[in-house]
Amino acid sequence: MSKELLNSFSEIVIERPVDKIIQQIRELISSGQLKPGDKLPSERMLSERFGIGRTNVRDAIKKLEFYGILKTLPQSGTVVAGFGIVALEGLITDVLQLEGNDFQSLVETRVLLESNSAKLAAQRRTDDDIVSISKALNAFEAAVQEGKPAVEEDLLFHLEIAEASKNSVLKSLMLIVTPDILTYFKENDVCGGDRPRLALEEHHTILNYIIEQDAVNAELSMRGHLNDLLNFYGNPTTSQ
């Protein structure tokens, strides 16, 4: 009986500024106040109107641009894409649902992206790329040794590998899925305990394979490195 009663309760979802901005854009499209081809106000004007920082406005616009809902045209500003109203509503609903709930899918997507990113980086990296990845790794190592969470430094290491892959789409996709994962990291202390030091060893291994241009092992090492995240998201209550 208690289990049935518990199932009657709904999860409380705390909305973030980016989600609220996206929802307001959806409502304006649904009501017909925003139509395909219409131009949005500037980031500064939207920021002042919402009463929040421009970073949140920019993030919301970038996500809607990525999914093709908005387009930023040179010298014209940001406009609503030329989809029909129903299609636009459906796309925005999908974006909000993905951002709000489906962390497992976000992590699975990150594993796929980064495994391929490491493989391509091993095949295509330049000497300058090795310098950039090594610099990011040094920053991560310094943060770990100081006992800091090092979440941002960890992300920079992975982004430098994506840069070395010479595939701009891979990097763009990572920038879409990763911020929500990082937020969840901080809220649930995923990077606590011995995890940062273990990650540091794994980072060194991945970099060595990229230096050696061993694409197969670079991909396998990255997949193994991220496997703990899949386990965490698959069993969040037992992994903390």
N, C-alpha and C positions, 0 to 999 in steps of 0.2 A: 504493500500500500504506500509506504513512504517513498519507494522508488518511482511509483506512478505519479505521486504528488510532485516529486522533484522534477520529473519530466514536463510538468505543467508550467514550470518557470522558464522564462526566456533569458538568454544571455544579454547582459547589459553591454551595449556597444558605445564606447566613448568616441565621439566623432572628432576628428582632427580638423584644423583649419582648411587644409587642402581639400578634404572631403566635402566640407561645407561650401567651399567655393564651387566645386564641381556640381554639387546638388543645386546651387542657385542658378548656375548656367543651364542645367537640365530643365529647371522650372521655367526659365525664360524662353527656352526653345519650345517646351510643351505648350506654353500659353500663347506662342506666336509672336512674343515681343522680340525674340531673336530668330531670324530666318537665315537659311543658307545664303552665304554671301555677305551677311551683315558684319560690320566691323565692331570689334570690342573696344571699350575705352582703354587708355594706356595703362600699363602696370602701375604707374604712380597714382593715377586717378582711382583705379580699383583698390589699391592699397589704402588710400585715404578713406574711401567709401566703406570698405570692410573694417577699417580700424585695426589692421594687422600689418606686419612687415611685408615688404615687397618680395622677400624670398618665398613665402608661402604662395603668393599670387603667381610668381614665376614657376614654381614647382607644379601648380595646378595646370597652368597653361602648357607646360612642357609635356605633362602626361596626356592631356587632351590632344596635343599635337602628335604625340607618338602614335596614338590610336587613330589618327586621321580625322578627329572630330573638329579640330581647329587647324588653321594654316596661318603661318606668319609670312607675309609677302613683303619683299623689299620695297621700302618707301610707301607701303600701304598699311602696315600694321597687321594685327591679328584678326582674321575673319573666320566665320563659321563655314565649315566645309559644305560642299554641294550635295550632301546626302538629303534624302527626304526626312521629314520630321520623325516618322516612326523609326527609321533606321538610326537616326541620331540618338533618340531616346533609348533605344535598345543598347547601343554601344556604350553610352554613359552608364547605364545600369550595370552592364558587365564590368566596366572599370571599377565602379564603386564596390561591387560584390567581391571582386578580386582583391582590391586593396583592403577591404575590411575583414575578410574572413579566411581566405584560402591561402594561409601561410605555407601549408604543405606543398601546394602547387608552386608557390614562389620559390621555395627551397629546391624543389625538384628541377625547376627551370634554371636556377642558378648553377646547379651541379652540371646540367647539360651544357650550358653556356661556357662555364669555366673549364670544363674538361677539354672542350674543343679549343678554347682560347689558349690553354697551355700547349696543346699539340701544335697549333699553328705558330705559336710564339717560338717553339723549338725549331720549327722549320724555317721561319722568316726573320728571326731576331737579328739585329745589327749590334755592333759593339756599343753604340750609344744606348741601345735598349738595355743591354746588360748593366751598364752604368746606372741607368734610371731604376731598374728593378733592384739592384744591389743597394742603392741609396734608400729606397723605400724599406727594404728589409732591415737595414741598419737602424732606421728610425723605429721600426716595430720592435727590434731587439732591445733598443734603449728603453722604450716604454715598458716592455715586459720586465726588464731588470730593475726598473724603478717601482715595479708593482702597480703600474697603471692598467686600466682596462684595455687600452691599446686597440679599441674597435676601429677608430678612424685610420690608424696606422696600418692595421690589417687590411682594410679596404683599399688603401692606396697601393699596397703591394699587389693586390689582385688586379687593380685597374692598370697598373704599369705592365702587367703581363698581357692584359687585353690590348693595350696600346702596341705591344710588340707583335701581336698577332696580325697586325696590319689589316684588320677587319673592323671598320668603324661601326658597322651594324651590331657586332657582338658587344662592343663597348657601350653603345647606346642602350642596348637591351639590359646590360648589367646595371646601368645607371637608373633604369626604370624599376627593376625588381629589388635592388639591394637596399635602398633607404628604409623600406618597411621592415626588412629583415633586421637591420641594425637597430631600429627602434625596439623590436621585440627582444633582441639581445640584451639591451640595456634594462628593459623592464623586467626580464626574467633571469638576469645575471647568468646568461649562457656562458660567458667567458670567465667565469669564476674558477677557483680551485687551480688544478695543474694544467688546465686546458691551454692557457697562453704559452706556457713553456713547451708543451707538446706541439702546439701549432708552430712555434718557432723552429723546432727541429724539422718539421714537415716542410716549412717554407724553404729552408736551406736545401733540402733534398730536391724540391721542385726546381729551384733555381739552378742547381747543379746539372739537372737533366736538360734544362733549357740551354745552358752554356755549352753542354756537350752535343746539343742538337739531336738529342734522343727523343723523338716525338712520341714514341710508344710509351716509354716510361714516364715522360712528363705528363701525358694524359692520365695514365694509371695512378700516378702519385697525387695528382690534383683530385681525382675522383675519390681516392682513399682519404685524402685530407678533408674533403667535404662530407664524407660518409657519416661522420658523427652528427652533423646537422640534420641529416635525414632521420637518423635514429632518435634525435632529440624531438623533432617535430612529430615523429610517428608515435613517440611515447613520452610526451612532455611531463606527465605527472610522475614518471619513474626516473627521469633523467636529472632532476633537480635535487 
